[in-house]
């Protein structure tokens, strides 16, 4: 794997020789595989043998190898999310600083990893707007949010300036901004060819535009979580320094442990608390996070609650509930039937299954609906969600297991 010369020269200078060599050595190591459990759906479940906890996320686990996630019905049922471990840090930030119901905006949310982590970490009664400006990616975001199955979520397809123009206000805004993607190099070699110093320059300018719109949408005393998946200081510390100078942001510290091996500021003279995950040093693919507070009293400090209007988005939601119309019962499927259903195939249900709309499940978790007409059950699983591959494994590779033996009985 050949890294760009400009990247090597610049990143070696930013990281220092020792860190940079450890980073280079990480390309010879296997990329960590990690998942995050859905706490609402996995209270009585555990992870396969050999999994290790992600230390900064109570629901996160490193797996001993990469399974065929696509062929696990429990993934499609929203029981867990496949997510890079560093990105789970957002759940740790929210649990430290958010203790009352809030309104939150994830401004650049697709495919949904940080949004699902956020809604699972926020206090009950919180409202999350997960937004994605690119329509195709917004549809993927909508699918993942629906499968995650939490109330209080809305998916929108808007640009950051639209929220500002509409006068929307939020208590927490996550700006996981588009970046030069240096943290993607180990996972996606194509991103290496797309990298250039010119692209870095374009990115930090775009990032400032996005933050400028977001800052106007932030309530007094609100939190801005700024993150990238890149290493350079231009898109990270230098942008944070600009936000501080431009808006008077107060940088907040996040509690960490030394054995997490998170790196702080790499910019000379910049001493604010920031958190950088570097492959070869931290068990992660690469992330930069900074938490900032807007001056003023928070809404809860003023004794204000979330208004009823905050629970409704003024924009058209992309969510289209998969469990509509109402079903009459839950019909359990075995593994081969579940895969057939997820591929969009018609099913044959037991003779005593009532006619009409029926929900089908795997190991107790709903997958979607069919319309039972007697001789067969027509598949109502959304076409855009269906498994496309024609290779179907014979046996089920267990990723999650019930803490007690679980069987779906007919």
C-alpha positions as CSV (number, residue, x, y, z in Angstrom):
1,X,0.0,0.0,0.0
2,X,1.6,3.3,-1.2
3,X,0.7,6.4,0.8
4,X,1.0,9.8,-0.9
5,X,4.3,11.5,-0.4
6,X,2.7,14.7,0.7
7,X,0.7,12.8,3.3
8,X,3.7,11.0,4.6
9,X,5.7,14.2,4.9
10,X,3.0,16.2,6.6
11,X,1.7,13.5,8.9
12,X,5.2,12.5,10.1
13,X,5.7,16.1,11.1
14,X,2.3,16.3,12.9
15,X,2.5,13.0,14.7
16,X,6.3,12.9,15.4
17,X,8.5,10.0,14.3
18,X,7.6,7.5,17.0
19,X,3.8,7.9,16.6
20,X,4.1,7.9,12.9
21,X,6.1,4.7,12.8
22,X,3.5,3.0,15.0
23,X,0.8,4.3,12.6
24,X,2.7,2.8,9.6
25,X,3.1,-0.5,11.4
26,X,-0.7,-0.7,11.9
27,X,-1.1,-1.3,8.1
28,X,0.5,-4.7,8.7
29,X,-2.1,-5.6,11.4
30,X,-5.6,-6.8,11.0
31,X,-8.2,-4.1,11.1
32,X,-10.3,-4.3,14.3
33,X,-13.9,-5.5,13.9
34,X,-16.4,-4.1,16.4
35,X,-20.1,-4.0,17.0
36,X,-22.4,-2.0,19.3
37,X,-25.4,-3.7,20.9
38,X,-28.9,-2.2,20.9
39,X,-29.7,-1.9,24.6
40,X,-33.4,-2.1,24.0
41,X,-33.2,-5.3,22.1
42,X,-30.4,-7.2,23.7
43,X,-31.0,-7.1,27.5
44,X,-30.9,-10.9,27.7
45,X,-28.2,-11.4,25.0
46,X,-24.4,-11.6,25.0
47,X,-21.7,-11.5,22.3
48,X,-20.0,-14.5,20.8
49,X,-17.1,-16.1,22.7
50,X,-13.8,-14.3,22.3
51,X,-15.3,-10.8,22.1
52,X,-13.7,-8.0,24.1
53,X,-15.3,-4.9,25.4
54,X,-14.7,-1.5,23.8
55,X,-13.6,0.4,27.0
56,X,-15.3,3.8,26.2
57,X,-18.7,2.3,25.2
58,X,-20.6,0.0,27.5
59,X,-22.5,-1.6,24.5
60,X,-19.4,-1.9,22.3
61,X,-17.4,-5.1,21.6
62,X,-14.4,-6.1,19.5
63,X,-15.0,-9.4,17.7
64,X,-12.2,-12.0,17.3
65,X,-12.8,-12.0,13.5
66,X,-15.0,-10.5,10.8
67,X,-18.2,-12.6,10.3
68,X,-20.6,-12.4,7.4
69,X,-22.7,-9.7,8.9
70,X,-25.0,-9.6,5.9
71,X,-26.2,-13.1,6.6
72,X,-27.2,-12.5,10.2
73,X,-30.9,-11.8,10.6
74,X,-30.2,-10.2,14.0
75,X,-28.3,-7.4,12.2
76,X,-31.3,-6.7,10.0
77,X,-33.5,-6.8,13.1
78,X,-31.5,-3.9,14.6
79,X,-30.1,-5.9,17.5
80,X,-26.6,-4.5,16.9
81,X,-24.7,-2.1,14.6
82,X,-21.4,-2.7,13.0
83,X,-19.3,0.4,13.9
84,X,-15.7,1.4,14.1
85,X,-14.8,1.5,17.8
86,X,-13.5,5.0,17.9
87,X,-16.8,6.4,16.6
88,X,-18.5,4.9,19.7
89,X,-16.8,7.6,21.7
90,X,-19.8,9.8,21.1
91,X,-21.9,7.7,23.5
92,X,-19.2,8.2,26.2
93,X,-19.4,12.0,25.7
94,X,-23.2,12.2,25.9
95,X,-23.3,10.1,29.0
96,X,-20.9,12.4,30.7
97,X,-22.6,15.7,29.8
98,X,-26.3,15.0,29.1
99,X,-28.4,14.0,32.1
100,X,-31.8,15.5,31.2
101,X,-33.9,15.1,28.0
102,X,-32.6,17.2,25.1
103,X,-33.2,17.9,21.5
104,X,-30.2,16.8,19.4
105,X,-29.2,17.2,15.8
106,X,-26.8,14.9,14.0
107,X,-26.1,17.1,11.1
108,X,-24.2,14.8,8.7
109,X,-25.5,11.5,10.0
110,X,-25.3,8.8,7.3
111,X,-25.0,5.9,7.5
112,X,-26.3,6.2,11.1
113,X,-23.6,4.8,13.4
114,X,-23.3,7.9,15.6
115,X,-27.0,8.6,15.5
116,X,-27.9,5.2,16.8
117,X,-25.2,5.5,19.4
118,X,-26.6,8.9,20.4
119,X,-30.2,7.9,20.8
120,X,-29.2,4.9,22.8
121,X,-27.2,7.1,25.2
122,X,-29.4,10.1,25.6
123,X,-31.9,10.3,28.5
124,X,-35.4,8.9,28.0
125,X,-37.6,11.6,26.4
126,X,-34.9,13.1,24.2
127,X,-35.5,13.9,20.6
128,X,-33.0,13.3,17.8
129,X,-33.0,14.6,14.3
130,X,-30.7,12.6,12.1
131,X,-29.9,14.5,9.0
132,X,-28.1,13.7,5.8
133,X,-27.7,16.2,2.9
134,X,-27.1,13.6,0.2
135,X,-30.4,11.9,-0.7
136,X,-29.1,8.4,-1.4
137,X,-27.2,8.3,1.8
138,X,-30.2,9.7,3.6
139,X,-32.2,6.7,2.5
140,X,-29.6,4.4,4.0
141,X,-29.7,6.4,7.2
142,X,-33.5,6.1,7.3
143,X,-33.2,2.3,7.0
144,X,-30.7,2.0,9.9
145,X,-32.7,4.4,12.2
146,X,-35.9,2.4,11.6
147,X,-34.2,-0.9,12.3
148,X,-32.7,0.5,15.5
149,X,-36.3,1.0,16.7
150,X,-36.1,4.0,19.1
151,X,-38.9,6.5,19.5
152,X,-38.1,10.2,19.2
153,X,-36.0,9.9,16.0
154,X,-36.6,11.8,12.8
155,X,-34.6,11.5,9.6
156,X,-34.3,14.5,7.3
157,X,-32.6,15.3,4.0
158,X,-31.5,18.9,4.3
159,X,-28.4,21.1,4.1
160,X,-27.0,22.7,7.3
161,X,-28.1,26.2,6.1
162,X,-31.7,25.0,5.9
163,X,-31.8,24.4,9.6
164,X,-30.4,27.9,10.2
165,X,-32.8,29.5,7.8
166,X,-35.8,27.8,9.5
167,X,-34.7,29.0,12.9
168,X,-34.4,25.5,14.4
169,X,-32.7,25.3,17.8
170,X,-31.1,22.2,19.5
171,X,-29.4,21.5,22.8
172,X,-26.8,19.2,21.3
173,X,-25.4,19.2,17.8
174,X,-23.1,16.6,16.4
175,X,-21.0,17.9,13.5
176,X,-19.3,14.7,12.2
177,X,-18.1,16.8,9.2
178,X,-17.1,15.6,5.7
179,X,-13.3,15.3,5.8
180,X,-10.2,14.2,3.9
181,X,-10.7,10.7,5.3
182,X,-7.2,9.8,6.4
183,X,-8.7,7.5,9.0
184,X,-10.3,5.4,6.2
185,X,-6.9,4.5,4.6
186,X,-6.7,1.0,6.3
187,X,-10.3,0.1,5.6
188,X,-10.7,1.5,2.1
189,X,-7.6,1.7,-0.1
190,X,-9.5,3.8,-2.7
191,X,-9.5,6.7,-0.3
192,X,-5.7,6.9,-0.5
193,X,-6.0,7.8,-4.2
194,X,-8.5,10.5,-3.4
195,X,-6.3,12.3,-0.9
196,X,-4.5,15.5,-1.6
197,X,-3.4,18.6,0.2
198,X,-5.8,20.5,-2.1
199,X,-8.6,18.3,-0.8
200,X,-7.5,19.0,2.8
201,X,-7.8,22.7,2.1
202,X,-11.2,22.3,0.6
203,X,-12.4,20.3,3.6
204,X,-11.4,22.6,6.4
205,X,-13.1,25.5,4.6
206,X,-16.3,23.4,4.1
207,X,-16.1,22.3,7.7
208,X,-16.1,25.9,8.9
209,X,-19.2,26.7,6.8
210,X,-21.0,23.8,8.3
211,X,-20.1,24.7,11.9
212,X,-21.1,28.3,11.3
213,X,-24.6,27.2,10.3
214,X,-24.7,24.7,13.2
215,X,-23.6,27.3,15.8
216,X,-26.6,29.5,15.0
217,X,-28.9,26.5,15.6
218,X,-27.4,25.7,19.0
219,X,-29.2,26.8,22.1
220,X,-27.4,28.9,24.8
221,X,-25.4,26.6,26.9
222,X,-25.7,23.9,24.3
223,X,-23.0,21.3,23.3
224,X,-21.3,21.1,19.9
225,X,-19.5,17.8,19.3
226,X,-17.1,18.3,16.5
227,X,-15.5,15.2,14.9
228,X,-13.6,14.0,11.9
229,X,-12.0,10.8,10.7
230,X,-8.8,12.4,9.8
231,X,-5.4,13.1,11.4
232,X,-4.2,16.5,10.2
233,X,-4.4,19.6,12.4
234,X,-5.9,21.8,9.7
235,X,-9.2,20.0,9.9
236,X,-8.9,19.4,13.6
237,X,-7.1,21.6,16.1
238,X,-6.9,24.6,13.7
239,X,-10.6,24.4,13.1
240,X,-11.3,24.2,16.8
241,X,-9.1,27.2,17.4
242,X,-11.1,29.1,14.8
243,X,-14.4,28.1,16.4
244,X,-13.1,29.3,19.8
245,X,-12.1,32.7,18.3
246,X,-15.1,33.1,16.0
247,X,-17.9,32.1,18.4
248,X,-16.4,32.2,21.9
249,X,-16.8,28.4,22.3
250,X,-15.7,26.9,25.6
251,X,-13.9,23.5,25.1
252,X,-14.9,20.9,27.6
253,X,-12.8,18.0,28.9
254,X,-13.9,14.4,28.5
255,X,-13.1,11.8,31.1
256,X,-10.7,9.1,29.7
257,X,-8.4,6.4,31.0
258,X,-4.7,6.2,30.3
259,X,-5.0,2.6,29.0
260,X,-7.3,3.9,26.2
261,X,-4.2,5.4,24.6
262,X,-6.1,8.4,23.2
263,X,-3.8,11.1,21.9
264,X,-4.3,14.8,22.7
265,X,-3.4,17.9,20.7
266,X,-0.7,17.6,18.1
267,X,-0.7,21.3,17.2
268,X,2.1,23.3,18.9
269,X,0.7,25.9,21.3
270,X,-2.8,24.4,21.3
271,X,-3.5,23.1,24.8
272,X,-7.3,22.6,24.8
273,X,-8.6,19.1,25.5
274,X,-9.1,17.2,22.2
275,X,-9.2,13.4,21.6
276,X,-7.5,11.7,18.7
277,X,-7.6,8.0,17.9
278,X,-4.6,6.9,15.9
279,X,-4.3,3.3,14.5
280,X,-1.3,1.5,16.0
281,X,-1.8,3.5,19.2
282,X,-5.5,3.3,19.9
283,X,-7.5,0.2,18.9
284,X,-9.4,2.2,16.3
285,X,-9.3,3.3,12.7
286,X,-8.9,7.1,13.4
287,X,-11.1,9.7,14.9
288,X,-10.8,13.3,16.2
289,X,-13.3,14.7,18.7
290,X,-13.7,18.0,20.5
291,X,-16.6,18.9,22.7
292,X,-17.5,22.6,22.9
293,X,-20.1,24.6,24.9
294,X,-22.0,27.7,23.8
295,X,-22.0,30.5,26.3
296,X,-25.1,31.0,28.4
297,X,-27.5,29.1,30.6
298,X,-28.7,25.7,29.4
299,X,-32.4,25.2,28.9
300,X,-32.7,22.9,31.9
301,X,-30.8,25.4,34.1
302,X,-33.5,27.9,33.2
303,X,-36.2,25.4,34.3
304,X,-37.4,24.9,30.7
305,X,-38.5,21.5,29.3
306,X,-38.6,20.3,25.7
307,X,-41.5,22.0,24.1
308,X,-44.1,20.0,22.2
309,X,-43.2,21.7,19.0
310,X,-39.6,20.4,19.3
311,X,-40.9,16.9,19.0
312,X,-42.1,17.5,15.5
313,X,-39.8,18.3,12.6
314,X,-40.8,21.0,10.2
315,X,-39.2,19.0,7.4
316,X,-40.6,15.9,5.7
317,X,-39.3,12.9,7.5
318,X,-37.8,10.1,5.5
319,X,-39.1,7.5,8.0
320,X,-41.7,5.2,6.5
321,X,-42.6,2.7,9.2
322,X,-42.1,-0.9,8.0
323,X,-44.7,-2.2,10.4
324,X,-47.7,-0.6,8.7
325,X,-50.5,-1.6,8.3
326,X,-51.1,-3.3,11.6
327,X,-50.3,-7.0,11.8
328,X,-52.3,-9.7,13.6
329,X,-49.5,-11.7,15.2
330,X,-45.8,-12.6,15.3
331,X,-44.8,-15.7,13.3
332,X,-41.3,-17.1,14.1
333,X,-38.9,-18.2,11.3
334,X,-36.0,-20.5,11.3
335,X,-32.6,-19.3,9.8
336,X,-33.2,-20.4,6.2
337,X,-36.7,-18.9,6.2
338,X,-35.4,-15.7,7.7
339,X,-32.7,-15.4,5.0
340,X,-35.3,-16.1,2.3
341,X,-37.5,-13.4,3.8
342,X,-34.7,-10.9,3.8
343,X,-34.0,-11.7,0.1
344,X,-37.6,-10.8,-0.7
345,X,-38.9,-14.3,-1.3
346,X,-42.5,-15.5,-0.5
347,X,-42.9,-17.7,2.5
348,X,-45.1,-20.6,3.5
349,X,-46.4,-20.2,7.0
350,X,-48.1,-22.9,9.2
351,X,-51.6,-23.8,8.3
352,X,-53.1,-22.2,11.4
353,X,-51.6,-18.8,10.7
354,X,-54.4,-16.2,10.3
355,X,-54.9,-14.5,6.9
356,X,-53.8,-11.0,6.4
357,X,-50.8,-8.9,7.6
358,X,-48.4,-11.0,9.8
359,X,-45.1,-9.9,11.4
360,X,-42.3,-12.4,11.0
361,X,-39.5,-12.8,13.5
362,X,-36.1,-14.5,14.1
363,X,-35.1,-15.6,17.6
364,X,-37.8,-13.3,19.0
365,X,-36.9,-10.2,17.1
366,X,-39.2,-8.7,14.4
367,X,-37.8,-8.7,10.8
368,X,-40.8,-7.2,9.0
369,X,-44.2,-8.2,7.6
370,X,-45.8,-10.6,5.1
371,X,-49.3,-10.8,3.7
372,X,-50.6,-14.3,4.3
373,X,-53.1,-15.4,1.7
374,X,-53.2,-19.0,2.7
375,X,-51.2,-20.9,0.1
376,X,-48.3,-18.5,0.5
377,X,-47.3,-15.3,2.4
378,X,-46.3,-12.5,0.1
379,X,-43.2,-10.6,1.1
380,X,-43.6,-7.0,2.3
381,X,-40.0,-6.4,3.2
382,X,-38.9,-3.1,1.5
383,X,-37.2,-3.8,-1.8
384,X,-34.3,-1.4,-1.2
385,X,-33.5,-3.2,2.1
386,X,-33.3,-6.8,0.7
387,X,-30.2,-9.0,0.6
388,X,-28.9,-9.0,-3.0
389,X,-26.2,-11.8,-2.8
390,X,-27.1,-15.2,-4.2
391,X,-24.7,-17.1,-1.9
392,X,-26.7,-18.4,1.0
393,X,-24.7,-20.1,3.8
394,X,-26.0,-23.5,5.1
395,X,-25.4,-22.8,8.8
396,X,-26.0,-19.8,10.9
397,X,-22.8,-18.1,12.2
398,X,-23.7,-16.9,15.7
399,X,-22.7,-13.4,16.6
400,X,-25.1,-12.8,19.4
401,X,-26.4,-15.5,21.7
402,X,-29.2,-15.5,24.2
403,X,-28.1,-15.8,27.8
404,X,-30.5,-18.6,28.2
405,X,-31.4,-21.2,25.5
406,X,-33.9,-19.6,23.1
407,X,-36.1,-21.4,20.6
408,X,-38.8,-20.1,18.3
409,X,-41.6,-22.6,18.6
410,X,-44.3,-23.2,16.0
